[in-house]
Amino acid sequence: MRLVFAGTPEPAVPALRALLDSPRHEVVGVLTRPDAPAGRGRKLTRSPVGALADEAGIPVFTPRRPSDPEFLDALRELAPDVVPVVAYGALIPRAALDIPEYGWVNLHFSLLPAWRGAAPVQAAIRHGDDVTGATTFLLEEGLDTGPTYGVVTEAVGPADTAGALLGRLAESGAGLLVATMDGIADGTVAARPQPADGVSHAPKVTVADARVDWTAPATAIDRLVRSVTPDPGAWGTFRDERLGLGPVRPVRTGEVTLQSGELLVEKRRVLAGTGTVPVELGEVRPVGKRAMPAPDWARGVRIAAGERLG
């Protein structure tokens, strides 16, 4: 089939690469978000998907909106059979959805109808899901509501960060997307409506959402921190300055007792109190500095007895 691929960030790259490698399909164009400032120099930089398309010599389209008339005309001229989508980053209007014969088929990183929205992997970790996955579905104007083609499942490990879990889902999801394209071409798959039960939503995670509440249970703090690692990154405050936080580890019940946010510096670890048992801090990132192991940070700032994280 003739395909125009729509996607933007790094997790979409494995899917584009898998479709490029498929002998059954031809990627004739790529739709991605416009070049954006990046790095210290804030130089305009191509998206990861756009960069791969450039390497492959495929036309790249970067409209401000997919409703732009020039893009719609270009899409009609390319005449794709399907537009596979992975984390493109903008809503697709009906005028664009109607152009390909088989529509736009989205790869979403959850087991729909669970965790519809922008941050499904973060939500799965934060809420303690044991299993998540990826789903291919026919894109509609509603938010992740379209009928589904197929799924793959993935166990959520006790130490998984959002970055690690999303990396695995990006790879397994790429295979699912290719299989879905094959099935559509063969007429062997049909989209089925999502069940009405089990719907949940995963809105975009903000920096404010990533702040640690030290009165929460240790388990909840552990999940929160892992769910926002690496982006946008968990944080608290120390001496009225922001302190970035890497994954933490709850200690055994009864091992140490601390007040919420209270710090205890030992020879090889730094503990912080929570609403239940303390957690051992992993890496921390002071303002303007690189991430470092918590014991190294604690030695440098000379934490006094009773000092707390906010």
VOZATI-917408 format. One record per residue (C-alpha): residue in three letters; chain; x, y, z. Coordinates in Angstrom, 3 decimals. Each point is the difference from the previous one (the first is absolute). Layout:
N
+------+-------+----------+----------+----------+
! rest ! kette !       c1 !       c2 !       c3 !
+------+-------+----------+----------+----------+
!  ALA !     A !        X !        Y !        Z !
...
+------+-------+----------+----------+----------+
***
This chain:
310
+------+-------+----------+----------+----------+
! rest ! kette !       c1 !       c2 !       c3 !
+------+-------+----------+----------+----------+
!  MET !     A !    0.000 !    0.000 !    0.000 !
!  ARG !     A !    0.968 !    3.630 !   -0.428 !
!  LEU !     A !    0.551 !    1.595 !    3.401 !
!  VAL !     A !    0.515 !    3.497 !    1.332 !
!  PHE !     A !    1.403 !   -0.326 !    3.516 !
!  ALA !     A !   -0.932 !    2.550 !    2.684 !
!  GLY !     A !    2.160 !    0.274 !    3.119 !
!  THR !     A !    2.419 !    2.255 !    1.819 !
!  PRO !     A !    2.028 !   -1.145 !    3.081 !
!  GLU !     A !    2.580 !   -2.727 !    0.513 !
!  PRO !     A !   -2.550 !   -2.674 !    1.062 !
!  ALA !     A !   -1.537 !    0.250 !   -3.495 !
!  VAL !     A !    3.306 !   -0.754 !   -1.752 !
!  PRO !     A !   -0.076 !   -3.835 !    0.386 !
!  ALA !     A !   -3.420 !   -0.100 !   -1.699 !
!  LEU !     A !    1.147 !    2.098 !   -2.956 !
!  ARG !     A !    3.156 !   -2.074 !   -0.311 !
!  ALA !     A !   -2.018 !   -3.243 !    0.056 !
!  LEU !     A !   -2.317 !    1.275 !   -2.734 !
!  LEU !     A !    2.965 !    1.114 !   -2.100 !
!  ASP !     A !    1.449 !   -3.500 !    0.345 !
!  SER !     A !   -3.258 !   -1.715 !   -0.938 !
!  PRO !     A !    0.069 !   -1.448 !   -3.539 !
!  ARG !     A !   -3.785 !    0.269 !   -0.252 !
!  HIS !     A !   -0.449 !    3.727 !    0.504 !
!  GLU !     A !    1.375 !    3.220 !   -1.450 !
!  VAL !     A !    0.379 !    3.081 !    2.178 !
!  VAL !     A !   -0.526 !    2.867 !   -2.452 !
!  GLY !     A !   -0.011 !    2.874 !    2.473 !
!  VAL !     A !    0.392 !    0.944 !    3.668 !
!  LEU !     A !   -2.044 !    2.464 !    2.027 !
!  THR !     A !    1.710 !    1.366 !    3.098 !
!  ARG !     A !   -0.158 !    3.049 !    2.258 !
!  PRO !     A !    1.921 !    3.111 !   -1.102 !
!  ASP !     A !    3.682 !    0.348 !    0.848 !
!  ALA !     A !    0.370 !    1.255 !    3.573 !
!  PRO !     A !    2.778 !    1.731 !    1.998 !
!  ALA !     A !    2.258 !   -2.440 !    1.846 !
!  GLY !     A !    3.247 !    0.001 !    1.957 !
!  ARG !     A !    1.851 !    2.885 !    1.597 !
!  GLY !     A !    0.102 !    1.948 !   -3.227 !
!  ARG !     A !   -3.746 !   -0.484 !   -0.538 !
!  LYS !     A !    0.725 !   -0.930 !   -3.609 !
!  LEU !     A !   -2.970 !   -1.158 !   -2.061 !
!  THR !     A !    0.191 !   -3.789 !   -0.086 !
!  ARG !     A !   -1.817 !   -2.618 !   -2.039 !
!  SER !     A !   -2.148 !   -2.448 !    1.968 !
!  PRO !     A !    1.420 !   -3.534 !    0.410 !
!  VAL !     A !   -2.589 !   -1.333 !   -2.457 !
!  GLY !     A !    0.776 !    2.760 !   -2.487 !
!  ALA !     A !    3.731 !   -0.686 !    0.304 !
!  LEU !     A !   -0.491 !   -3.685 !   -0.851 !
!  ALA !     A !   -2.190 !    0.933 !   -2.966 !
!  ASP !     A !    2.708 !    2.366 !   -1.241 !
!  GLU !     A !    2.550 !   -2.815 !    0.213 !
!  ALA !     A !   -2.317 !   -2.256 !   -1.996 !
!  GLY !     A !   -0.604 !    2.662 !   -2.648 !
!  ILE !     A !   -3.740 !    0.213 !    0.685 !
!  PRO !     A !   -1.949 !    3.270 !   -0.396 !
!  VAL !     A !   -0.665 !    1.619 !    3.404 !
!  PHE !     A !   -3.000 !    2.210 !    0.739 !
!  THR !     A !    0.027 !    2.337 !    3.005 !
!  PRO !     A !   -3.219 !    2.054 !   -0.120 !
!  ARG !     A !   -0.871 !    2.113 !    3.006 !
!  ARG !     A !   -3.334 !   -1.809 !   -0.014 !
!  PRO !     A !   -1.041 !   -3.123 !   -1.925 !
!  SER !     A !   -3.028 !    1.992 !   -1.140 !
!  ASP !     A !    2.193 !    2.351 !   -2.079 !
!  PRO !     A !   -1.341 !   -0.035 !   -3.586 !
!  GLU !     A !    3.464 !   -0.433 !   -1.533 !
!  PHE !     A !    0.602 !   -3.145 !    2.048 !
!  LEU !     A !   -3.436 !   -1.417 !   -0.809 !
!  ASP !     A !    0.656 !    0.528 !   -3.704 !
!  ALA !     A !    3.386 !   -1.726 !    0.305 !
!  LEU !     A !   -1.587 !   -2.929 !    1.847 !
!  ARG !     A !   -2.626 !   -0.419 !   -2.717 !
!  GLU !     A !    2.718 !    0.042 !   -2.639 !
!  LEU !     A !    1.976 !   -2.699 !    1.821 !
!  ALA !     A !   -3.189 !   -2.104 !    0.147 !
!  PRO !     A !    0.965 !   -2.242 !    2.952 !
!  ASP !     A !   -2.026 !   -3.118 !    0.723 !
!  VAL !     A !    0.580 !    0.483 !    3.751 !
!  VAL !     A !    1.623 !    2.566 !    2.274 !
!  PRO !     A !    1.594 !   -1.824 !    2.973 !
!  VAL !     A !    0.423 !    2.315 !    3.006 !
!  VAL !     A !    2.282 !   -0.194 !    3.043 !
!  ALA !     A !    0.112 !    2.966 !    2.406 !
!  TYR !     A !   -0.397 !    2.644 !   -2.691 !
!  GLY !     A !   -0.999 !    2.649 !    2.530 !
!  ALA !     A !   -3.030 !    1.750 !   -1.492 !
!  LEU !     A !   -3.669 !   -0.748 !   -0.592 !
!  ILE !     A !   -0.860 !   -1.139 !   -3.512 !
!  PRO !     A !   -3.007 !    1.734 !   -1.627 !
!  ARG !     A !   -2.720 !   -1.842 !   -1.872 !
!  ALA !     A !    1.198 !    1.481 !   -3.307 !
!  ALA !     A !    3.298 !   -1.885 !    0.422 !
!  LEU !     A !   -1.493 !   -3.160 !    1.520 !
!  ASP !     A !   -2.167 !   -0.520 !   -3.097 !
!  ILE !     A !    2.825 !    0.090 !   -2.568 !
!  PRO !     A !    1.579 !   -3.495 !    0.266 !
!  GLU !     A !   -2.222 !   -2.931 !   -1.002 !
!  TYR !     A !    0.616 !   -1.871 !    3.275 !
!  GLY !     A !    0.281 !    3.059 !    2.222 !
!  TRP !     A !    2.618 !    0.869 !    2.597 !
!  VAL !     A !    1.102 !   -2.866 !    2.257 !
!  ASN !     A !    1.467 !    1.037 !    3.330 !
!  LEU !     A !    2.418 !   -1.929 !    2.224 !
!  HIS !     A !   -0.850 !    0.938 !    3.595 !
!  PHE !     A !    2.110 !   -1.117 !    2.951 !
!  SER !     A !   -2.725 !   -1.478 !    2.213 !
!  LEU !     A !   -2.582 !   -2.759 !   -0.031 !
!  LEU !     A !   -2.974 !    2.040 !   -1.167 !
!  PRO !     A !   -2.441 !    1.095 !    1.293 !
!  ALA !     A !    2.354 !    0.386 !    2.984 !
!  TRP !     A !    2.101 !    3.161 !    0.121 !
!  ARG !     A !   -1.264 !    1.983 !   -2.945 !
!  GLY !     A !    1.972 !    3.203 !   -0.386 !
!  ALA !     A !    3.481 !    1.480 !   -0.203 !
!  ALA !     A !    1.812 !   -1.860 !    2.821 !
!  PRO !     A !   -1.150 !   -3.653 !    0.140 !
!  VAL !     A !    3.337 !   -1.480 !    1.055 !
!  GLN !     A !    0.424 !    2.498 !    2.832 !
!  ALA !     A !   -3.537 !   -0.721 !    1.187 !
!  ALA !     A !    0.528 !   -3.771 !   -0.020 !
!  ILE !     A !    3.063 !    0.282 !    2.248 !
!  ARG !     A !   -1.454 !    2.642 !    2.279 !
!  HIS !     A !   -3.135 !   -2.064 !    0.633 !
!  GLY !     A !    1.900 !   -3.230 !    0.630 !
!  ASP !     A !   -1.153 !   -1.998 !   -3.044 !
!  ASP !     A !    1.631 !   -3.414 !   -0.234 !
!  VAL !     A !   -0.590 !   -0.290 !   -3.748 !
!  THR !     A !   -0.303 !    2.561 !   -2.773 !
!  GLY !     A !    0.544 !   -0.183 !   -3.743 !
!  ALA !     A !   -0.636 !    1.624 !   -3.357 !
!  THR !     A !   -3.069 !    0.131 !   -2.229 !
!  THR !     A !   -0.564 !    0.788 !   -3.668 !
!  PHE !     A !   -3.298 !    1.707 !   -0.761 !
!  LEU !     A !   -1.803 !    1.963 !   -2.686 !
!  LEU !     A !    0.351 !    3.678 !    0.731 !
!  GLU !     A !   -3.172 !    2.023 !    0.517 !
!  GLU !     A !   -0.564 !    3.610 !    0.992 !
!  GLY !     A !   -0.543 !   -1.118 !    3.625 !
!  LEU !     A !    2.964 !   -0.505 !    2.350 !
!  ASP !     A !    1.246 !   -3.593 !   -0.497 !
!  THR !     A !   -3.569 !   -1.270 !   -0.366 !
!  GLY !     A !    0.211 !   -1.788 !   -3.351 !
!  PRO !     A !   -0.511 !   -3.724 !   -0.636 !
!  THR !     A !    3.067 !   -2.175 !    0.602 !
!  TYR !     A !    1.929 !   -2.412 !   -2.225 !
!  GLY !     A !    2.475 !   -1.710 !    2.329 !
!  VAL !     A !    1.983 !    0.118 !    3.230 !
!  VAL !     A !    3.294 !   -1.087 !    1.517 !
!  THR !     A !    0.507 !   -0.244 !    3.756 !
!  GLU !     A !    2.985 !    0.918 !    2.161 !
!  ALA !     A !    0.643 !   -0.675 !    3.687 !
!  VAL !     A !    0.761 !    3.042 !    2.144 !
!  GLY !     A !    3.048 !   -0.767 !    2.140 !
!  PRO !     A !    0.388 !    1.256 !    3.587 !
!  ALA !     A !    2.934 !    2.210 !   -1.011 !
!  ASP !     A !   -1.289 !    1.128 !   -3.407 !
!  THR !     A !    0.233 !    3.683 !   -0.815 !
!  ALA !     A !   -2.255 !    1.539 !   -2.627 !
!  GLY !     A !    3.009 !    0.274 !   -2.294 !
!  ALA !     A !    0.951 !   -3.659 !    0.288 !
!  LEU !     A !   -3.561 !   -1.273 !   -0.385 !
!  LEU !     A !   -0.728 !    2.286 !   -2.942 !
!  GLY !     A !    3.188 !   -1.186 !   -1.686 !
!  ARG !     A !   -1.175 !   -3.614 !    0.142 !
!  LEU !     A !   -3.498 !    0.901 !   -1.157 !
!  ALA !     A !    1.393 !    1.997 !   -2.918 !
!  GLU !     A !    1.791 !   -3.124 !   -1.255 !
!  SER !     A !   -2.824 !   -2.499 !    0.531 !
!  GLY !     A !   -2.545 !    2.533 !   -1.234 !
!  ALA !     A !    1.955 !    0.429 !   -3.222 !
!  GLY !     A !   -0.502 !   -3.672 !   -0.753 !
!  LEU !     A !   -3.688 !    0.301 !    0.796 !
!  LEU !     A !   -0.383 !    2.968 !   -2.347 !
!  VAL !     A !    1.645 !   -1.865 !   -2.883 !
!  ALA !     A !   -2.195 !   -3.044 !    0.670 !
!  THR !     A !   -3.056 !    2.265 !   -0.037 !
!  MET !     A !    1.041 !    1.484 !   -3.348 !
!  ASP !     A !    0.492 !   -3.530 !   -1.351 !
!  GLY !     A !   -3.431 !   -1.042 !    1.259 !
!  ILE !     A !   -1.715 !    3.010 !   -1.536 !
!  ALA !     A !    1.696 !   -0.705 !   -3.326 !
!  ASP !     A !   -1.073 !   -3.657 !    0.127 !
!  GLY !     A !   -3.496 !    0.731 !    1.267 !
!  THR !     A !    0.618 !   -2.297 !    2.989 !
!  VAL !     A !   -0.513 !    2.552 !    2.809 !
!  ALA !     A !   -3.076 !    2.010 !    0.874 !
!  ALA !     A !   -0.298 !    2.851 !    2.458 !
!  ARG !     A !   -2.228 !   -0.769 !    2.989 !
!  PRO !     A !   -1.668 !    2.607 !    2.229 !
!  GLN !     A !    1.670 !    0.626 !    3.345 !
!  PRO !     A !   -1.912 !   -1.322 !    3.021 !
!  ALA !     A !   -2.002 !    2.522 !    1.966 !
!  ASP !     A !    1.456 !   -1.228 !    3.302 !
!  GLY !     A !    3.532 !    0.656 !    1.212 !
!  VAL !     A !    0.411 !    3.479 !   -1.454 !
!  SER !     A !    2.650 !    2.131 !    1.713 !
!  HIS !     A !    1.857 !    3.145 !   -0.975 !
!  ALA !     A !    3.662 !    1.019 !    0.056 !
!  PRO !     A !    0.398 !    3.744 !   -0.556 !
!  LYS !     A !    3.369 !    1.591 !   -0.658 !
!  VAL !     A !    2.236 !    0.071 !    3.086 !
!  THR !     A !    1.120 !    3.487 !    1.007 !
!  VAL !     A !    3.017 !    1.097 !    2.013 !
!  ALA !     A !   -2.350 !    0.805 !    2.884 !
!  ASP !     A !   -1.340 !   -3.577 !   -0.134 !
!  ALA !     A !    3.539 !   -1.312 !    0.439 !
!  ARG !     A !    0.578 !    1.644 !    3.386 !
!  VAL !     A !    0.327 !   -2.523 !    2.825 !
!  ASP !     A !   -2.390 !    0.235 !    2.943 !
!  TRP !     A !    2.026 !   -1.398 !    2.893 !
!  THR !     A !   -3.140 !   -0.668 !    2.044 !
!  ALA !     A !   -1.082 !   -2.614 !   -2.566 !
!  PRO !     A !    0.745 !   -3.715 !    0.559 !
!  ALA !     A !    3.437 !   -1.217 !   -1.076 !
!  THR !     A !   -1.548 !   -2.268 !   -2.644 !
!  ALA !     A !   -1.819 !    2.933 !   -1.587 !
!  ILE !     A !    3.166 !    2.112 !   -0.013 !
!  ASP !     A !    1.991 !   -2.830 !   -1.573 !
!  ARG !     A !   -2.599 !   -0.341 !   -2.785 !
!  LEU !     A !   -0.252 !    3.728 !   -0.563 !
!  VAL !     A !    3.742 !    0.469 !   -0.347 !
!  ARG !     A !    0.363 !   -2.932 !   -2.405 !
!  SER !     A !   -3.002 !    1.165 !   -2.017 !
!  VAL !     A !    1.564 !    3.400 !   -0.737 !
!  THR !     A !    3.537 !   -1.287 !   -0.661 !
!  PRO !     A !    1.512 !    1.293 !   -2.221 !
!  ASP !     A !   -2.670 !    2.532 !   -0.966 !
!  PRO !     A !   -0.964 !    2.420 !    1.487 !
!  GLY !     A !    2.012 !   -1.298 !    2.969 !
!  ALA !     A !   -1.001 !   -0.260 !    3.656 !
!  TRP !     A !    0.999 !    2.758 !    2.378 !
!  GLY !     A !   -0.247 !    1.398 !    3.489 !
!  THR !     A !    1.629 !    2.900 !    1.782 !
!  PHE !     A !    2.963 !    0.273 !    2.361 !
!  ARG !     A !    0.873 !    3.255 !    1.748 !
!  ASP !     A !   -2.598 !    1.708 !   -2.207 !
!  GLU !     A !    1.659 !   -1.093 !   -3.232 !
!  ARG !     A !   -1.258 !   -2.581 !   -2.439 !
!  LEU !     A !    1.604 !   -3.452 !    0.180 !
!  GLY !     A !   -0.473 !   -2.488 !   -2.825 !
!  LEU !     A !   -0.590 !   -3.588 !    1.095 !
!  GLY !     A !    0.750 !   -3.307 !   -1.679 !
!  PRO !     A !   -1.689 !   -3.292 !    0.922 !
!  VAL !     A !   -0.196 !   -0.772 !    3.729 !
!  ARG !     A !   -0.250 !   -3.263 !    1.939 !
!  PRO !     A !   -2.320 !   -0.553 !    2.987 !
!  VAL !     A !    1.783 !   -1.559 !    2.990 !
!  ARG !     A !   -1.317 !   -2.870 !    2.101 !
!  THR !     A !   -2.740 !    0.685 !    2.506 !
!  GLY !     A !    1.445 !    0.728 !    3.453 !
!  GLU !     A !    3.547 !    0.543 !   -1.288 !
!  VAL !     A !    0.011 !    3.778 !    0.620 !
!  THR !     A !   -2.638 !    2.517 !    1.108 !
!  LEU !     A !    0.048 !    3.544 !   -1.412 !
!  GLN !     A !   -2.460 !    2.855 !   -0.311 !
!  SER !     A !   -1.321 !    0.881 !   -3.458 !
!  GLY !     A !    2.848 !    1.504 !   -2.036 !
!  GLU !     A !    2.510 !   -0.348 !    2.863 !
!  LEU !     A !    3.486 !   -0.920 !   -1.206 !
!  LEU !     A !    2.356 !   -2.524 !    1.552 !
!  VAL !     A !    3.540 !   -0.257 !   -1.357 !
!  GLU !     A !    1.800 !   -3.307 !    0.492 !
!  LYS !     A !    3.375 !   -1.100 !   -1.302 !
!  ARG !     A !   -1.266 !   -1.520 !   -3.236 !
!  ARG !     A !   -3.550 !    1.285 !   -0.342 !
!  VAL !     A !   -2.306 !    2.926 !    0.560 !
!  LEU !     A !   -3.528 !   -0.614 !    1.267 !
!  ALA !     A !   -3.040 !    2.266 !   -0.190 !
!  GLY !     A !   -3.137 !   -0.431 !    2.091 !
!  THR !     A !   -3.408 !   -0.542 !   -1.591 !
!  GLY !     A !   -3.519 !   -0.598 !    1.250 !
!  THR !     A !    0.974 !   -3.629 !    0.666 !
!  VAL !     A !    3.528 !   -1.458 !   -0.130 !
!  PRO !     A !    2.970 !    2.106 !   -1.159 !
!  VAL !     A !    1.407 !   -0.203 !   -3.503 !
!  GLU !     A !    3.633 !   -0.199 !   -1.002 !
!  LEU !     A !    0.870 !    2.768 !   -2.434 !
!  GLY !     A !    1.705 !   -0.950 !   -3.248 !
!  GLU !     A !    1.458 !    2.718 !   -2.190 !
!  VAL !     A !   -0.777 !    3.637 !    0.746 !
!  ARG !     A !    0.487 !    3.077 !   -2.175 !
!  PRO !     A !    0.629 !    3.337 !    1.751 !
!  VAL !     A !   -0.819 !    3.172 !   -1.919 !
!  GLY !     A !    2.649 !    0.711 !   -2.628 !
!  LYS !     A !    1.892 !   -3.252 !    0.587 !
!  ARG !     A !    0.137 !   -3.484 !   -1.432 !
!  ALA !     A !   -1.763 !   -2.956 !    1.559 !
!  MET !     A !    2.040 !   -1.710 !    2.723 !
!  PRO !     A !   -0.450 !   -2.814 !    2.533 !
!  ALA !     A !   -1.880 !    1.224 !    3.063 !
!  PRO !     A !    2.879 !   -0.785 !    2.443 !
!  ASP !     A !    2.373 !    2.188 !   -2.077 !
!  TRP !     A !   -2.528 !    2.830 !    0.041 !
!  ALA !     A !   -0.580 !   -0.368 !    3.756 !
!  ARG !     A !    3.717 !    0.212 !    0.772 !
!  GLY !     A !    0.264 !    3.190 !   -2.041 !
!  VAL !     A !   -2.926 !    1.849 !    1.594 !
!  ARG !     A !    0.634 !   -1.291 !    3.562 !
!  ILE !     A !   -3.543 !   -0.802 !    1.019 !
!  ALA !     A !   -0.794 !    0.891 !    3.596 !
!  ALA !     A !   -2.131 !   -2.158 !    2.292 !
!  GLY !     A !   -3.682 !    0.625 !   -0.567 !
!  GLU !     A !    0.317 !    1.594 !   -3.454 !
!  ARG !     A !   -2.735 !   -0.987 !   -2.431 !
!  LEU !     A !   -0.920 !   -0.201 !   -3.634 !
!  GLY !     A !   -3.009 !    2.038 !   -1.052 !
+------+-------+----------+----------+----------+
***
